[in-house]
Amino acid sequence: MQSRELARQLQRLRDLLKRTQEACGNNIEMQSHWAKYLCVLTAGFLENALKGIYTDHAHRVVSMPIANFVSSNLSQIRNPKIQKFFDIAGAFKETWKIELENFADLNGRREAIDSIMNQRHLIAHGQSHNSNITISQVKDYLDKSVEIIEFIEKQCT
């Protein structure tokens, strides 16, 4: 991660994932609760990353009024599924969208982001009984999502 703030958030998430086993032991119910909590935090991280990377990019390459406009529009994004990632990349450069789509199609990256957002939606809207997310899935989805975030960072440099 190039952004210190995003790197800090990611490290906090990874630390919590590691501590889950010692906090929960073999208690399946507690592991389930932690998985839901970490899923919501991961969704927030992805939202922050999407906004932060493109806002920072705009501040580096365009005038302040235009960068402020970009920042204002990005600040309204909530719970972005992968299509929102593509749309924003394409708003900057159509080639970025195509490259990102191709990258996301590999190794389950597309599904990872959508799964995190779908699970977050269930959890946040009181349907956590319909969520079957596990700690292992959260870790896998986070790792694949970070690959997308790092890809976007490279596009913006």
N, C-alpha and C positions, 0 to 999 in steps of 0.2 A: 504494500500500500504506500502510495506516495504521500497522501494526506496524513498528517500526524493524528488528527482527530479520528479519522476512519481507522487508522492502525490501532489506536487506543481502544476504540469500540470493538474491533475484531479481537484483540487480545483479551479483552474482558469476557467476550462470548466464549472464546476457546478455553479460558481459565474456568469458567462456570461449567462448561461441558466436561472438563477433566474432573472437577470436584463433585460431579453428580453421583458417581459411584460411591465415593466415601460418604456423601451426605445421605444417600438412600440405601446403601447396601444392596440387599436382594429384595427389598420391598418394591414389588412391581407397581403398586398403586402410587407410591411416592415418585418412582421413576416416570410414571405417566404424567403426573402433575408437573414435574420439572421439565419434561419434554415439551409440554404445552407452553410453559413459561418461556423456555428458550426459543421456541418457534416464534412467539410474539416478538421477542428481542431481535431475532434474526430478521424478521420482516421489517422492523424499525431500522435496523442497520442497512438493509438494502435500499429502503426509501431515502435515508440520509446520504448514502453513497451516490445514488442516482442524481439527487439534487446537488450535492456538493461538488462532484467531479465536473459536471457541466457548468455550474455557476462559476467555479474557479477558472475553467477554460474561457468562459465568456469574459471574465474580468481581465484575463491576459491578452485577449486578441481583438476586442472591440472597445469602442468608446464607453465611458462610464454610463451615460444615459441608456445605451442599448444593453449593456451588461446588467444594469439595474432592472430593465424590463425583463430580460431573460430570467434573472433571479426571482423576480416577482411571480412570473408564470410557473417556474419550477417549484416554488414554495407551496403551491397549491396541490401538488401531486400527493395522493394518498394510496397506499397499498398497491403499488404498481406491479401488474403482471408483466410477463416478458414482452407482450406487444407494446406496452408503454415504453419499455427500454428501446425497442426498435423505432418507434415513432419519434422519440426524442433524438436518437442518433441520426435519423433521416432528416430531421429538421435542421440539423447542423450541416450534414453532408449525406447525400443519397448513398454514396459509396460506403460510408460508415455503417449505414443501416444494413446493406447487403452483406458486408463483412461480418457484422455482428450476428445477423441471422444465420449465416453459414457456421460461425463459431458456436453459436448456441445449439445448433442442431446436433452437435457431436457430444457423445458421452453423457447424455441425459441432462445437459445444462439447462435447456429450455424448460424441461419438466421440473427441475429443482426449484426454480424461481416460482413457477406457477403453483407448485405443491405447497411451498411455504406460504404464499399469499392465500391459497384456498383454505389451508389449515388455520391460518391466523383469523380468517373470516369466521370460520365455525367457532373458534375459541372465543373471539371477542364478542360474538353475538349470542352467547349463551348456549351454543350447541356443542359444547366440548364433549358431550357424551357421543357425538358422531365423529369425533376426531380420534384417530387411532395412531397418531404420530408417536414415534419412539425416539429416544435419545440418539440411537444409531442413525436414524433417518435424518434428524436435525443436523447431525455432524456431516453426513454425506451431502445434504442439500446446501449447507453452509459452504463446504469446500468447493462444490461446483459453482455456487453463486459467486464466490470470491474470484474464481477464474474469469467469470464474466466481468466483474468489476475491474479486475486488473487489465483485461482486454480493452475495456472502455478507457481506462487511464492511459494506456499506450496510444490509443487513437487520438486522444486529446493532447498528446505531447508533441 
